[in-house]
Amino acid sequence: MRAIPVLALSAACWLVAAPAPAQTTSPNSRPLALSAESVLLLDTQGRVLYAKRPAEDHAPASLVKLMTLYLACEALDAGRAQWEDPVLVSHRAALTPRYRMGLKTGETAPLRTLLEGVAIASANDAATAVAEHLGGTEEAFVAAMNAKADELGLTHTHFANAHGLPDPAQRSTAEDLARLTQRLLEDYPASRPLLGGATFVYRGRVYSRRIPLFQDPGGVQALKTGFTREAGYNLAISAWKSGQHFVLIVLGSQTRSLSFRDAKTVLRYGFYETGLEVAPPAPAPVIKRKPPVAPRRPGERRPRAALPGAG
């Protein structure tokens, strides 16, 4: 396993959020209008390019599945599991609430397909089945998730399940989720096609997701979504542009479309800051000029302005 430097996320790097919750000030004093409650953008070296309340405690929703994928890829890399291993679906896994693949109690599915379900369909039943297959029980797997969080330095993260459904004990921050995303993609490149996938097929059914950022020329190649009413709309994004790697976490956007807009806005800002793109010039200020006043002729009196209320 290839280690990477610990991210330099010192307090001096953080930007102070503007008083209005929808707007944050950037390092060069250009405001970014964002719906998200918490945002963090890192460059290839792990340096902070943009931040809005990155240490704020937040419900991770399905971004929890990033750790589920991390432990699965670790098991595959160590030879403790194989991509085509048949996974038996338990009654508990089959009953895990939406979003789901619709797995049935007693059926088997290849581990590869279930991991595609976790990454692409964000299927909670698939995440539970994977957790039970690798950990024996979901509880044992969650304990391994929290042990790995400690090992990776995710000091403000606690997992309560393998899928991300609401639990008051399940919390994280944009800082920790950025570190987890970066480590997952760097340590286990096999996770990239999973998180970059748009479709997969199981038992004749095509599962797909529509991610506008995959079609935008912003270099997004890996992405995980998450949503609960408590968390709002969350995103974990990895983008490559001109050989540079960016990791972006967006937490608590108000709608799905706004989460994608927030991500596009912040990524574009990062490209400007690193010189990969040229920022558009600021619009010229509009100067209002007073209409010219005709010169007064000798002896001419100007009309008086009407008094308020006069008819």
DRENTORMAR-563524 format. One record per residue (C-alpha): y, z, x; residue in three letters; residue number from 0; chain. Coordinates in steps of 0.05 Angstrom, whole numbers, always signed. Example, Ala and Ser with C-alpha at 12.3 -4.5 7.8 and 13.67 -1.06 7.14 Angstrom:
NODE       py       pz       px   nuti   drenti   kese
NODE      -90     +156     +246    ala        0      A
NODE      -21     +143     +273    ser        1      A
***
This chain:
NODE       py       pz       px   nuti   drenti   kese
NODE       +0       +0       +0    met        0      A
NODE      +67      -20      +28    arg        1      A
NODE     +120      +34      +25    ala        2      A
NODE     +194      +21      +17    ile        3      A
NODE     +254      +63      +36    pro        4      A
NODE     +274     +118      -12    val        5      A
NODE     +333      +94      -53    leu        6      A
NODE     +400     +120      -29    ala        7      A
NODE     +427     +145      -94    leu        8      A
NODE     +478     +196      -71    ser        9      A
NODE     +528     +226     -118    ala       10      A
NODE     +584     +192      -81    ala       11      A
NODE     +557     +125     -105    cys       12      A
NODE     +563     +138     -179    trp       13      A
NODE     +619     +109     -219    leu       14      A
NODE     +656     +152     -269    val       15      A
NODE     +647     +128     -340    ala       16      A
NODE     +709     +111     -379    ala       17      A
NODE     +727     +157     -438    pro       18      A
NODE     +707     +106     -490    ala       19      A
NODE     +631     +104     -495    pro       20      A
NODE     +630      +28     -500    ala       21      A
NODE     +667      +15     -435    gln       22      A
NODE     +656      +33     -362    thr       23      A
NODE     +700      +20     -302    thr       24      A
NODE     +670      -22     -245    ser       25      A
NODE     +684       -9     -171    pro       26      A
NODE     +738      -63     -168    asn       27      A
NODE     +771      -35     -231    ser       28      A
NODE     +746      -91     -277    arg       29      A
NODE     +719      -59     -341    pro       30      A
NODE     +652      -80     -369    leu       31      A
NODE     +645      -73     -444    ala       32      A
NODE     +574      -46     -455    leu       33      A
NODE     +535      -21     -515    ser       34      A
NODE     +486      +17     -471    ala       35      A
NODE     +491      +92     -459    glu       36      A
NODE     +464      +90     -388    ser       37      A
NODE     +460      +33     -337    val       38      A
NODE     +440      +26     -264    leu       39      A
NODE     +439      -37     -221    leu       40      A
NODE     +409      -36     -151    leu       41      A
NODE     +407      -91      -98    asp       42      A
NODE     +352     -109      -48    thr       43      A
NODE     +366      -49       -4    gln       44      A
NODE     +369       -1      -63    gly       45      A
NODE     +445       +5      -60    arg       46      A
NODE     +482      +19     -125    val       47      A
NODE     +522      -41     -149    leu       48      A
NODE     +538      -14     -217    tyr       49      A
NODE     +526      +51     -254    ala       50      A
NODE     +543      +82     -320    lys       51      A
NODE     +517     +153     -328    arg       52      A
NODE     +453     +138     -288    pro       53      A
NODE     +431     +210     -284    ala       54      A
NODE     +437     +223     -358    glu       55      A
NODE     +373     +250     -391    asp       56      A
NODE     +344     +198     -439    his       57      A
NODE     +282     +181     -479    ala       58      A
NODE     +246     +125     -441    pro       59      A
NODE     +209      +96     -501    ala       60      A
NODE     +161      +41     -478    ser       61      A
NODE     +188      +41     -407    leu       62      A
NODE     +136      +96     -400    val       63      A
NODE      +87      +38     -395    lys       64      A
NODE     +114      +22     -326    leu       65      A
NODE      +78      +83     -301    met       66      A
NODE      +15      +65     -341    thr       67      A
NODE      +17       -3     -305    leu       68      A
NODE      +30      +30     -238    tyr       69      A
NODE      -33      +74     -243    leu       70      A
NODE      -73      +15     -268    ala       71      A
NODE      -51      -29     -210    cys       72      A
NODE      -65      +28     -162    glu       73      A
NODE     -136      +33     -189    ala       74      A
NODE     -146      -42     -184    leu       75      A
NODE     -119      -43     -113    asp       76      A
NODE     -165      +14      -92    ala       77      A
NODE     -226      -18     -123    gly       78      A
NODE     -235      +37     -175    arg       79      A
NODE     -227      -15     -230    ala       80      A
NODE     -235      -90     -237    gln       81      A
NODE     -193     -139     -277    trp       82      A
NODE     -251     -160     -321    glu       83      A
NODE     -280      -91     -333    asp       84      A
NODE     -299      -83     -406    pro       85      A
NODE     -258      -27     -438    val       86      A
NODE     -288       +9     -498    leu       87      A
NODE     -236      +22     -552    val       88      A
NODE     -240      +93     -579    ser       89      A
NODE     -223     +114     -650    his       90      A
NODE     -162     +150     -623    arg       91      A
NODE     -138      +87     -586    ala       92      A
NODE     -149      +44     -648    ala       93      A
NODE     -106      +91     -690    leu       94      A
NODE      -47      +94     -642    thr       95      A
NODE      +14      +73     -683    pro       96      A
NODE      +54      +10     -676    arg       97      A
NODE      +68      -33     -638    tyr       98      A
NODE       -5      -52     -632    arg       99      A
NODE      -54     -107     -614    met      100      A
NODE      -96      -87     -673    gly      101      A
NODE     -155      -62     -632    leu      102      A
NODE     -215      -38     -671    lys      103      A
NODE     -257      +24     -659    thr      104      A
NODE     -319       +8     -618    gly      105      A
NODE     -298      -61     -594    glu      106      A
NODE     -290      -78     -521    thr      107      A
NODE     -235     -117     -487    ala      108      A
NODE     -225     -138     -415    pro      109      A
NODE     -179      -92     -375    leu      110      A
NODE     -137     -153     -356    arg      111      A
NODE     -124     -169     -430    thr      112      A
NODE     -105      -97     -446    leu      113      A
NODE      -56      -96     -388    leu      114      A
NODE      -25     -160     -414    glu      115      A
NODE      -20     -124     -481    gly      116      A
NODE      +15      -65     -449    val      117      A
NODE      +65     -109     -410    ala      118      A
NODE      +78     -166     -458    ile      119      A
NODE      +64     -141     -528    ala      120      A
NODE      +82      -68     -511    ser      121      A
NODE      +20      -50     -549    ala      122      A
NODE      +10      +25     -557    asn      123      A
NODE      -64      +19     -575    asp      124      A
NODE      -76      -20     -511    ala      125      A
NODE      -39      +33     -470    ala      126      A
NODE      -82      +88     -499    thr      127      A
NODE     -146      +49     -486    ala      128      A
NODE     -125      +36     -414    val      129      A
NODE     -108     +110     -404    ala      130      A
NODE     -175     +133     -431    glu      131      A
NODE     -213      +81     -390    his      132      A
NODE     -180     +100     -324    leu      133      A
NODE     -170     +175     -336    gly      134      A
NODE     -229     +194     -380    gly      135      A
NODE     -180     +222     -431    thr      136      A
NODE     -107     +206     -445    glu      137      A
NODE      -89     +278     -427    glu      138      A
NODE     -120     +271     -358    ala      139      A
NODE      -85     +204     -349    phe      140      A
NODE      -18     +234     -368    val      141      A
NODE      -29     +289     -317    ala      142      A
NODE      -40     +235     -265    ala      143      A
NODE      +24     +201     -289    met      144      A
NODE      +64     +264     -277    asn      145      A
NODE      +31     +276     -209    ala      146      A
NODE      +50     +205     -189    lys      147      A
NODE     +121     +216     -214    ala      148      A
NODE     +126     +276     -167    asp      149      A
NODE      +98     +235     -110    glu      150      A
NODE     +148     +179     -121    leu      151      A
NODE     +207     +227     -125    gly      152      A
NODE     +221     +218     -199    leu      153      A
NODE     +250     +287     -204    thr      154      A
NODE     +280     +281     -273    his      155      A
NODE     +220     +248     -307    thr      156      A
NODE     +165     +279     -349    his      157      A
NODE     +111     +240     -386    phe      158      A
NODE      +77     +264     -449    ala      159      A
NODE      +35     +202     -466    asn      160      A
NODE      +16     +134     -438    ala      161      A
NODE      +53      +90     -488    his      162      A
NODE     +123     +119     -500    gly      163      A
NODE     +121     +140     -573    leu      164      A
NODE     +171     +197     -585    pro      165      A
NODE     +155     +265     -557    asp      166      A
NODE     +209     +317     -542    pro      167      A
NODE     +177     +331     -474    ala      168      A
NODE     +181     +258     -452    gln      169      A
NODE     +246     +245     -414    arg      170      A
NODE     +273     +205     -356    ser      171      A
NODE     +337     +175     -327    thr      172      A
NODE     +361     +107     -306    ala      173      A
NODE     +356     +131     -233    glu      174      A
NODE     +283     +148     -239    asp      175      A
NODE     +264      +87     -279    leu      176      A
NODE     +298      +41     -229    ala      177      A
NODE     +259      +74     -173    arg      178      A
NODE     +194      +67     -212    leu      179      A
NODE     +208       -6     -228    thr      180      A
NODE     +223      -22     -155    gln      181      A
NODE     +161      +14     -129    arg      182      A
NODE     +116      -19     -181    leu      183      A
NODE     +137      -89     -162    leu      184      A
NODE     +139      -76      -87    glu      185      A
NODE      +75      -36      -81    asp      186      A
NODE      +34      -80     -129    tyr      187      A
NODE      +57     -152     -134    pro      188      A
NODE       +2     -165     -184    ala      189      A
NODE      +46     -129     -235    ser      190      A
NODE      +99     -185     -230    arg      191      A
NODE      +61     -237     -272    pro      192      A
NODE      +45     -183     -323    leu      193      A
NODE     +118     -163     -331    leu      194      A
NODE     +140     -236     -326    gly      195      A
NODE      +92     -261     -378    gly      196      A
NODE     +112     -287     -446    ala      197      A
NODE      +45     -300     -480    thr      198      A
NODE      -29     -282     -477    phe      199      A
NODE      -89     -296     -521    val      200      A
NODE     -141     -247     -547    tyr      201      A
NODE     -197     -267     -595    arg      202      A
NODE     -162     -331     -615    gly      203      A
NODE      -95     -297     -630    arg      204      A
NODE      -33     -314     -589    val      205      A
NODE      +11     -255     -573    tyr      206      A
NODE      +81     -274     -551    ser      207      A
NODE     +150     -246     -539    arg      208      A
NODE     +217     -281     -539    arg      209      A
NODE     +260     -258     -481    ile      210      A
NODE     +326     -297     -477    pro      211      A
NODE     +338     -272     -406    leu      212      A
NODE     +277     -311     -382    phe      213      A
NODE     +311     -376     -402    gln      214      A
NODE     +379     -356     -374    asp      215      A
NODE     +394     -378     -302    pro      216      A
NODE     +402     -306     -280    gly      217      A
NODE     +337     -301     -240    gly      218      A
NODE     +302     -252     -287    val      219      A
NODE     +227     -255     -270    gln      220      A
NODE     +200     -188     -295    ala      221      A
NODE     +221     -147     -355    leu      222      A
NODE     +197      -89     -398    lys      223      A
NODE     +228      -71     -464    thr      224      A
NODE     +227       -5     -501    gly      225      A
NODE     +252      +19     -568    phe      226      A
NODE     +250      +81     -612    thr      227      A
NODE     +303     +106     -660    arg      228      A
NODE     +317     +163     -613    glu      229      A
NODE     +320     +121     -550    ala      230      A
NODE     +355      +59     -576    gly      231      A
NODE     +339       -7     -541    tyr      232      A
NODE     +318       +1     -468    asn      233      A
NODE     +305      -51     -414    leu      234      A
NODE     +276      -50     -344    ala      235      A
NODE     +291     -115     -308    ile      236      A
NODE     +276     -146     -240    ser      237      A
NODE     +315     -208     -220    ala      238      A
NODE     +311     -251     -157    trp      239      A
NODE     +369     -296     -138    lys      240      A
NODE     +380     -332      -72    ser      241      A
NODE     +328     -289      -38    gly      242      A
NODE     +359     -224      -62    gln      243      A
NODE     +324     -175     -109    his      244      A
NODE     +359     -136     -163    phe      245      A
NODE     +333      -80     -207    val      246      A
NODE     +369      -63     -271    leu      247      A
NODE     +358       -8     -322    ile      248      A
NODE     +393       -9     -389    val      249      A
NODE     +383      +51     -435    leu      250      A
NODE     +407      +63     -506    gly      251      A
NODE     +436       -3     -527    ser      252      A
NODE     +452       -6     -601    gln      253      A
NODE     +411      -69     -618    thr      254      A
NODE     +360     -113     -584    arg      255      A
NODE     +409     -170     -576    ser      256      A
NODE     +462     -123     -548    leu      257      A
NODE     +412      -98     -496    ser      258      A
NODE     +402     -169     -472    phe      259      A
NODE     +477     -181     -472    arg      260      A
NODE     +489     -117     -433    asp      261      A
NODE     +437     -137     -382    ala      262      A
NODE     +466     -206     -373    lys      263      A
NODE     +536     -178     -365    thr      264      A
NODE     +515     -127     -312    val      265      A
NODE     +471     -177     -274    leu      266      A
NODE     +528     -227     -272    arg      267      A
NODE     +573     -173     -245    tyr      268      A
NODE     +523     -158     -190    gly      269      A
NODE     +520     -231     -170    phe      270      A
NODE     +596     -231     -164    tyr      271      A
NODE     +596     -168     -122    glu      272      A
NODE     +545     -195      -73    thr      273      A
NODE     +578     -263      -68    gly      274      A
NODE     +521     -302     -100    leu      275      A
NODE     +568     -328     -154    glu      276      A
NODE     +643     -337     -158    val      277      A
NODE     +675     -294     -211    ala      278      A
NODE     +718     -332     -260    pro      279      A
NODE     +793     -322     -250    pro      280      A
NODE     +826     -272     -295    ala      281      A
NODE     +865     -304     -351    pro      282      A
NODE     +940     -310     -337    ala      283      A
NODE     +982     -259     -376    pro      284      A
NODE    +1018     -288     -437    val      285      A
NODE    +1093     -278     -429    ile      286      A
NODE    +1132     -277     -494    lys      287      A
NODE    +1201     -307     -487    arg      288      A
NODE    +1258     -293     -535    lys      289      A
NODE    +1285     -354     -570    pro      290      A
NODE    +1351     -378     -543    pro      291      A
NODE    +1414     -354     -578    val      292      A
NODE    +1467     -406     -595    ala      293      A
NODE    +1535     -391     -562    pro      294      A
NODE    +1586     -361     -610    arg      295      A
NODE    +1647     -401     -626    arg      296      A
NODE    +1716     -369     -619    pro      297      A
NODE    +1732     -328     -681    gly      298      A
NODE    +1660     -334     -709    glu      299      A
NODE    +1628     -270     -735    arg      300      A
NODE    +1554     -259     -733    arg      301      A
NODE    +1519     -239     -798    pro      302      A
NODE    +1498     -166     -802    arg      303      A
NODE    +1425     -148     -806    ala      304      A
NODE    +1401     -128     -875    ala      305      A
NODE    +1395      -54     -886    leu      306      A
NODE    +1325      -25     -899    pro      307      A
NODE    +1307      -29     -972    gly      308      A
NODE    +1361      -79     -988    ala      309      A
NODE    +1343     -135    -1034    gly      310      A
***
